Amino acid sequence: MPPMPKKNRKMAADACRAMKEFGISEVRTRAGVKELLKLYENNWELIVEDNHRVLLEFLLEGDTDNNKEEEEAEADEEIAEQKGKGVSICESKFHVMELSLTTQTAFIEIIVLFLFPLAFLYSSVFVFHIILCQAVKRKNKAAPSHGKTEDVQIPIKRYCTRQQTKQALSPLKCATPCLAETPSKMAHQNEDSEESEDSQPLVRRSRRRLQEGEVLDSGNNFSPVCNRNTQQEESLSMMCEDSCSDFDDDGLNFLEVKSSTVDSRGTVLDLSLFDVESSPPKGELEMSLICHPSLHSDFDLPHSDEALELLEETCMKSYGVRECLVETGFDSTFDESTISRDVAELKNSDAQDVLESHYQGNDCNTLSSPSELFVFQNLIKVVPHIPKHIAFGCFNDLHRLIGFSSTDIESICGDSAKRLVIFQGQKSPKLRKLEEAAHDYHSSIGVIKSGVYIEDITRGEERVKISLEDGKNVEDLPNFLYIRQSLVYKNASVKFSLGRMSHDGCYSRCYGDCLTSPMPCVCASETGGQFAYTPGGLVKEMFLEKCIALKREPIQHHCFYCRECPLEKSKYEKSSVACKGHLLHKFIKECWHTCGCNKNCGNRIVQQGISGKLQVFLTPEGKGWGLRTLEDLPRGAFVCEYVGEILTNTELHERNVPSTGKKHAYYAVPLDAGWGVKGVLKDEEALCLDATVYGNVARFINHRCSDATLVEIPVEVETPDHHYYHLALFTTRNIAAMEELTWDYGIDFRERDHPRTAFQCLCGSPLCRDRKESKGDVQLHTYARRRRCRIEFLFFGASIDFLKAKCYWFDLEKGYLRVGLLHFANIKQILDLPISNSVTLSEGEAMDWWERSRAEATKKNGRDARWR
Ligand SMILES: C[S@@+](CC[C@H](N)C(=O)[O-])C[C@H]1O[C@@H](n2cnc3c(N)ncnc32)[C@H](O)[C@@H]1O
């Protein structure tokens, strides 16, 4: 085989280094790189892009079976290696048994490790811990060892799900050796290793979502015009001045640790002294068994399964633990010299440096059991019912409380808080990063609450509470007045006063629930004689599809062009600028007071208001506040309407004199869906909604290009007058809890002079319209020669240059979809594309196609296909 070119070797080494940060072995990385290179025709650029993002995703999403095979191969290698050293697996096992039989005295002590998972960039998890143990451990440390402990290889057994493994990936070194990427080879050495991950009953771990009532309310009462609460903004770093034992007395401690006993067969562990209840920071806990094989004559090392079972049972039963993760392995971090070294290092460095240096290279491979102390560690992660967790970082003598307001800390820690040194205002950038990462992780799993938590931003205006959560305490609280319904500002002509309403229409004809009536009432005529809603309250599939397609394919015949466009007029004052076109939306007409039907009639959805669990949160991408759902939502569900002050365009213009380059959040939207009805618009007919000062939760919904989770549908409630309508937002697909709700503002990012488009889009959509073209560019031939995937082309709509095309390719095997941008010199190049199975699709069709293909692939592969 020809040697790998130097450039490739370097690239491969870089990739291995990058993946190592995520706990991915070199073997796996190299295999992944090889596959990707094949797939990408040796195009390294695609692989290294965005810090090897493609590679990382590829490896994470990679076939589990492949991983297993690899791991098995690794295990085999290890076995072979051991054989080479003359130590067989059986021998290792035998040593364990020998140890237990020859041990004359033993003592089992339960130590408790406090686990602090931190997520760093890319939401990886970083773990570090402190071992708190009784003085007796130290005392026993010098005791002579028995048996051949230095040769003993205790099998490490790792019970974990793939999900858990993923969560444990970290760009930093994993702090707890046994939580580090425990080599599966070790698992294979264990006689119980044939237990598959799935069949392992001890493992239950899921991302826990924030439950109502489980929030740590920092006591903020949202006032309509909130001022920045400086106290709560301060995230704190604290360091314990004294030793760990200081925490023991009054709460901010690790679990009370007492020694427990083992009966003569070594199978009964007395965990009654294990005082879980007394530990207030009930987040994730790790419990370890440490065996001192020199204290008791009748000690038999319990079988790991028995010990685990007992621990698990005790936790599940006694402490109401719902989720439990058990991992076993070595721990050699129990070393006083390391502790003092850490403290010394800590003094000269910031936390991250210390953590990195301490754990460098300290993985399970290199561990050996210290001769005088035999450590057998069982770790049980405990996620209690109501996590009253504090972001608590413990690194030997370092105790850090991260990102909590001092009020929170005091309320949780009581008097302990007073014994912590508070560091404020002198944080290094690294330390700040560490804090942020901790916060991101903890809030993402719903375990902690941040310093700012507002239970209900609506102040009771809505039927449901809408909370606000600030993950970092760094941004100003929103400053507005919550209103449930739009208000007319001044001159806007909104004609639904009772005097103007007629009672013909539905009044005499409908009763009860119009949806169940054999003859749809007059209100249905707006939607072609059919009601737009299903009896379940969702927008009907066909209608929804049309609304989505209309938004995604803004082609000319769907637009109305004003003779004198109010929008352009307001932008340029004396404008002769041509109208850019207004989408002619489809309207829904709901029944209302003037109809004879019941208030709960199925044709009254938007007017019932918000019913879902929503939350305002600080978006990690830097879009400012955003809105997310706290529960799963089905496709076609009403989320909220956009509420604000109803203004004429002239009035809006007076408020927002366009100022180029300003990056303020902009909260006004035109109500232009019906502008095409009467030809030339009077000034007061060109309306818009401004939610800057008065608005509802919709003002927090961020923009996403094309594949947003919400679509707006104009809904007539009071009157069938198309000039004023409710701008209602419905889901475009099934949405999972915690997903951000987004909406395509329908903006043209080339118009940078308008405040509405003054922001740089961070939507992250593969169809983002605000991309620097060079980023998406990929050489044509790279696509064209890609034979293993189905390739589809989407040509841009009318407003965009036809010589650019978005290209989708879909890997039917793996269910991956990627999107790229192609540039063509001329139409001929497009026609000459050397790909036989390409099709030209409109954007809407492409999205449909994607959904269909995804469903197929998901069915076929048994897992969800996703964007790559
Ligand atoms: C209606 S507000 C949305 C809520 C806003 N993020 C906030 O913090 O109040 C619209 C503003 O949010 C920001 N925004 C919305 N979508 C965005 C995106 N995709 N990328 C970047 N910023 C965005 C822009 O500043 C925009 O003017």
Ligand as a Chemical Component Dictionary entry (heavy atoms), coordinates in Angstrom:
data_LIG
# 
_chem_comp.id                   LIG 
_chem_comp.type                 NON-POLYMER 
_chem_comp.pdbx_formal_charge   0 
_chem_comp.three_letter_code    LIG 
# 
loop_
_chem_comp_atom.comp_id 
_chem_comp_atom.atom_id 
_chem_comp_atom.alt_atom_id 
_chem_comp_atom.type_symbol 
_chem_comp_atom.charge 
_chem_comp_atom.model_Cartn_x 
_chem_comp_atom.model_Cartn_y 
_chem_comp_atom.model_Cartn_z 
_chem_comp_atom.pdbx_ordinal 
LIG C1  C1  C 0  -39.327 39.513 17.539 1  
LIG S1  S1  S 1  -37.750 39.643 18.220 2  
LIG C2  C2  C 0  -37.445 38.035 18.797 3  
LIG C3  C3  C 0  -37.055 38.032 20.250 4  
LIG C4  C4  C 0  -35.698 38.566 20.512 5  
LIG N1  N1  N 0  -34.690 37.549 20.275 6  
LIG C5  C5  C 0  -35.554 39.110 21.921 7  
LIG O1  O1  O 0  -34.528 38.875 22.549 8  
LIG O2  O2  O -1 -36.463 39.766 22.385 9  
LIG C6  C6  C 0  -36.799 39.783 16.755 10 
LIG C7  C7  C 0  -35.329 40.064 17.016 11 
LIG O3  O3  O 0  -34.694 38.914 17.540 12 
LIG C8  C8  C 0  -33.412 38.742 16.960 13 
LIG N2  N2  N 0  -33.473 37.543 16.119 14 
LIG C9  C9  C 0  -34.574 36.881 15.729 15 
LIG N3  N3  N 0  -34.269 35.832 14.976 16 
LIG C10 C10 C 0  -32.942 35.825 14.856 17 
LIG C11 C11 C 0  -32.032 34.992 14.157 18 
LIG N4  N4  N 0  -32.430 33.959 13.433 19 
LIG N5  N5  N 0  -30.725 35.281 14.249 20 
LIG C12 C12 C 0  -30.289 36.331 14.980 21 
LIG N6  N6  N 0  -31.104 37.151 15.651 22 
LIG C13 C13 C 0  -32.424 36.912 15.591 23 
LIG C14 C14 C 0  -33.182 39.962 16.085 24 
LIG O4  O4  O 0  -32.541 40.938 16.854 25 
LIG C15 C15 C 0  -34.577 40.413 15.762 26 
LIG O5  O5  O 0  -34.661 41.787 15.472 27 
# 
loop_
_chem_comp_bond.comp_id 
_chem_comp_bond.atom_id_1 
_chem_comp_bond.atom_id_2 
_chem_comp_bond.value_order 
_chem_comp_bond.pdbx_ordinal 
LIG C1  S1  SING 1  
LIG S1  C2  SING 2  
LIG S1  C6  SING 3  
LIG C2  C3  SING 4  
LIG C3  C4  SING 5  
LIG C4  N1  SING 6  
LIG C4  C5  SING 7  
LIG C5  O1  DOUB 8  
LIG C5  O2  SING 9  
LIG C6  C7  SING 10 
LIG C7  O3  SING 11 
LIG C7  C15 SING 12 
LIG O3  C8  SING 13 
LIG C8  N2  SING 14 
LIG C8  C14 SING 15 
LIG N2  C9  SING 16 
LIG N2  C13 SING 17 
LIG C9  N3  DOUB 18 
LIG N3  C10 SING 19 
LIG C10 C11 SING 20 
LIG C10 C13 DOUB 21 
LIG C11 N4  SING 22 
LIG C11 N5  DOUB 23 
LIG N5  C12 SING 24 
LIG C12 N6  DOUB 25 
LIG N6  C13 SING 26 
LIG C14 O4  SING 27 
LIG C14 C15 SING 28 
LIG C15 O5  SING 29 
# 
